[in-house]
Amino acid sequence: MEFLFSIIILSTFISSYLCLSNITYVFSYTAASDINVLLQSQGLILTNTTYVERLSSSTVDLLYSTRTLLNATNIQSIVFEWNTGDCSYPSSIAMSYPTKYISIPICFNQIYSFNNTLQLTVTSEELGQAAISFMSYYSLHYFSMIISDSNEFYSNLAQQFSNHLTKNSYIFEKLIPLSNYSSSASSVYSLKSRVFFIICSYAEELLLYPIISSSYQSTISTTKNIIFIFIRWSHHFASFYTTQFLPNVTSYHTSSFPILHLLPMDISMTNDINDMILIYEQEILNPTSNIPFSDDIIFILSELESVDLLRQISIVDFPLTNRTTMFGQVTFDNNQQRSFIYALIGRQCNGSWAILKSINSVLTNVNTNLNVCINFPLDDTTTSVITEDSGWRILRIALFTLLGVVLACAAGLIAFFIVRNQRNRKQLSKGPNKIILLPDDLMFVMPKGSIFTSKVNLKNEPHERSNVSIRSEEIQAGKTARYNGDLVEVKKLHIGPLSLRTKVMRELRQLKDLRHENVNTFIGLFIDQNAPALIFEYGHRGSLEDILKKEEIKLDWNFKWSMLNDLVRGMRYLTNSPIRCHGNLKSRNCIVDSRWVLKVTDYHLNEMYTLQNAPRQVDIVDLLWMSPEHIRTSIIKNDVATVMTSSAAGDVYSFGIIMQEVILRGPPFCMLDLTPQEIIAKIKKPPPLLRPSVSKQVAPPEYINSMKQCWAEQAETRPSFNDLAQSIKLLNGGKKVNIVDTMFKMLEQYSNNLEDLIKERTTQLEEEKKKTDKLLSQMLPPSVADSLKSGKAVEAVWYECVTIYFSDIVGFTTISALSSPMEVVDLLNDLYTMFDSILEDFDCYKVETIGDAYMVVSGLPIENGNQHASEIATMALTLLHACGKFKIRHMPGVPLQLRIGLHSGACVAGVVGLKMPRYCLFGDTVNTASRMESTGMAYRIHSSETTAGLLEEIGGFHLEYRGVTDIKGRGNYKTYWLTGKDGFDKELPPPVISENNHGLDKELVKLAEKSAREREKREREKREREVQEKPSQASATTATTTTTTTITTVLFNNQIQVQPTIETIASDQKPKKSRNSYVSLSNHDMNKAEDLLRFTPPPDQQPSLTSNSTNKYPTSNELPAKLQQMDGPSGPIRKSTKAKW
């Protein structure tokens, strides 16, 4: 028996361990119901939660499935049933779980090799290698493919398959989409390809059979042998040939059915196809299922094989050895990869399917006794290889043709240059396109409103004025002129008399021929004795420098990058043009036209100065844009630099400086606290290298990297403008960046979002209206609030019978006297918040709160029959239960004793007032309910005879007859105590039996006194610290005096009494502190003193303790004006028993 018991215990622990630690997690998109229908009993392990945990691999559920896998602690292995061909996700899972085997599906992308990954399916490269063996055997060089366009999976597989063949020197002739094949079936036979590889679904394969058969039969007499091979990308396509899924092809004659299936098989399988089919028919597939054949079946079978194999092995079994699954043998090679052979399956002449040939590195015939009616393709080199003689003939034809083209081009160029020279001669002095402009051609003006203010003034230096003609004096007033009615820019050349040599005219013609939307058009050369100038188109928006300086022009990043893109496009054009470089690129030489298109201007000035043998001098500030290699060759003297060289690489450096200006909207090196002279000196003589400092937060990192590459120290390491243009294109996703397009896009987006914005605002308005309505409904009954919102007058309503609830806090006056105002407010807020939350569960309406009094009514404004008495009674019991558990925050030892009164009767309800309207109740019922509360006892619910009768009529309430009670102003009433209700099992606090139902008993007073003494002690210690920190100063004595009040708290007849002590002091002297008092008041405590005085008992109650005052009660002259009104026959009298904070 002990041995049997041990066996049972051991089996229990083993099963528990298997359940906890041997779970295979399967990522699948197939429903468990489809698996149960498709497979036989042994295949249902896929849906057995004891061994398999299925996770959804759909896009929407993949994140949740991943979290589930990461949180799992019982993973034995992981299986992927994937239908995308992308194995990056399974590879990352394999990396995360190095000690678990991961079965991955067919992959089209390259994955890393892990020791824990198993790929039980064939790869696209292995399929391609099998196809290469077939083509090599039949000496084929061309191939075409028919691809299904219904799923991206097929196109990815076809791409990898074809790439492998083309890498091995096979020619991919044509790709035919499956949707277009029916219309072009007859044309494929005219191609050089003798083999067509097909990748498609099962349903599409059945559609291709009749098309291929009929087209092949119609062209068999005129065409050579052609074969169509369907690529099977999984060895589980053996289930295709089962009696359940095998299509009926008996109607197609075998001689007109040139179709083969390339099927991978495990290398251990026999060459008899029937052996494979029997496994699927008898052991795997459910013969009664009506599921049509599809790719989903292949994925399910792959999933089943992986789960069955991984249940047998663990990570410690490495290296893997051959295993047997329910599908047969699984063979691994030395690289831990599954070994496959490939079968070419086709129809015999009798119509049955059989393995015609097999491929294992090379193609071999399986059985020579097979009766095969398929004609395999012949060598296609006869149609593709060109003989040597025909090659020479074609070469000679090509050479003669090329020679003719060259001669024609030469003749065209000669004619072009002749025509061009004639045109240029005319352009020199006359015609609309003339280059040389005379003073009569221009009219100089100063346009108003232009922001273009950064150009160099035409005004000559003082030492040059003597050589300027009268005509030149006229143009010194401006740098803008009109030419043919249009505004133009005038750029003065400081070169003295101008020599118009041939080279100069050639350069001018080159400038004139430049045409680009981002290059400012050169109009001509203005000649006027010693004041020549270049004339360009006018920039209406000014220069880029002007725009960056104007803070009122708001530039977002799209605007900035659009301008930089325009600059790059213009500079790329200049770099690729004959002028090669700009030579003077800076933000001042980039103008913006009226359409906000940036254009490069003032280009090629260095060459113009060189041709005139004149030095080009610039201000030292202009060197901030110049590259280091050109700064070092410049000659600087008296803050004037003579520029000697220029280059395209230097323009790239200048572009980097302009990028800094645009990004920061500041001048070059604006972040450095250095003068231009100091900056130029540091750049001229490194180290260290001095460059602008731009934070990575002000612009995207790609743009900052491009900017830093532009100002590299070595010119050869800087990118060209062609490279910059390509980088900008990549950064913008290949889209053209244009400021106008950006503006239109913003307008279109605003138009599209306007409706959504209106809906959002409307929704917000409705939400705010709901909040307002909710707030109004909390202040007034909903029906009354609706009437007020609609502008209707709210008429007072007579209610025949309602029940009114009044409650009060016993000893609230004493608690208030010993508490600060904020503590009283916190107490009432906590209490009434609790009351309000309980009130929501009953058909009652909260009328108002007056101090510690709480008033509730039921039966209005919506009448509820006689249920108002029941609702109020049940609510009163619930509130009484809650008060028994309630704790005062600042007096946790003092109980909160509630006194409740109920009365039922008629009343009138209506809204009183226009500003801050209140819903009030009027009638004798209200007064009676209040008297029932005031004559009650602590922790008791005092009910009138009317309410008790209603409760008796309703039934279920426990009432206790109190007796006849004298109700002030009403006479004697029979009253009752409400002590409970049937089914109300909440604990009620025990009633407090006391002679004084409006105050606190001795124990409570002791607690209150103790709390007050502790508070007074803390305040006294605080005052002493303040006195030590700030010594009191003596003040002068004046005739005028002021009166201060000290409060003395005494105990008399179990009640806390507060009496004032009047002390007269000088007006400029601070009141002294009373050592015998509990509270000493400063000026800001006067209001509290006045409130405490209202709690002084009547004159007939004599205190047992005396105050510090000389007289028992101060005279009226000694009392403040506000206290004289409270003066009674023998001292201050109590005006109210409640605190009015």
LINDAGI-V652292 format. One record per run of one state. SS is the DSSP state (A for helix, B for strand, O for the rest). FROM is the first residue (numbers start at 1). LEN is the number of residues. If there is no record, write none. Layout:
ss	from	len
SS	FROM	LEN
SS	FROM	LEN
//
This chain:
ss	from	len
O	1	1
A	2	20
O	22	1
B	23	6
O	29	3
A	32	7
B	39	1
O	40	1
A	41	7
O	48	4
B	52	5
O	57	5
A	62	10
O	72	3
B	75	6
O	81	7
A	88	9
O	97	4
B	101	3
O	104	13
B	117	2
O	119	5
A	124	14
O	138	4
B	142	6
O	148	4
A	152	16
O	168	3
B	171	7
A	178	4
O	182	4
A	186	5
O	191	4
B	195	5
O	200	2
A	202	18
O	220	7
B	227	5
O	232	3
A	235	7
O	242	12
A	254	3
O	257	2
B	259	8
O	267	6
A	273	12
B	285	1
O	286	9
A	295	16
O	311	4
A	315	3
O	318	5
B	323	3
O	326	2
B	328	3
O	331	1
B	332	1
O	333	5
B	338	1
O	339	1
B	340	9
O	349	4
B	353	7
O	360	3
B	363	3
O	366	6
B	372	1
O	373	8
A	381	3
O	384	4
A	388	42
O	430	6
B	436	2
O	438	1
A	439	3
O	442	1
B	443	3
O	446	16
A	462	6
O	468	2
A	470	6
O	476	4
B	480	4
O	484	2
B	486	7
O	493	9
A	502	12
O	514	5
B	519	1
O	520	2
B	522	5
O	527	6
B	533	5
O	538	5
B	543	1
A	544	6
O	550	7
A	557	20
O	577	10
A	587	3
B	590	3
O	593	5
B	598	3
O	601	4
A	605	7
O	612	4
B	616	4
A	620	6
O	626	2
A	628	6
O	634	1
B	635	3
O	638	2
B	640	4
O	644	4
A	648	17
O	665	11
A	676	9
O	685	16
A	701	10
O	711	4
A	715	3
O	718	3
A	721	11
O	732	7
A	739	41
O	780	2
A	782	8
O	790	7
B	797	13
O	810	2
A	812	6
O	818	3
A	821	19
O	840	5
B	845	6
O	851	2
B	853	6
O	859	8
A	867	19
O	886	12
B	898	15
O	913	5
B	918	5
O	923	1
A	924	11
O	935	5
B	940	5
A	945	10
O	955	2
B	957	11
O	968	3
B	971	11
O	982	20
A	1002	28
O	1030	11
B	1041	12
O	1053	2
B	1055	12
O	1067	12
B	1079	2
O	1081	2
A	1083	11
O	1094	27
A	1121	4
O	1125	2
B	1127	1
O	1128	4
B	1132	1
O	1133	9
//
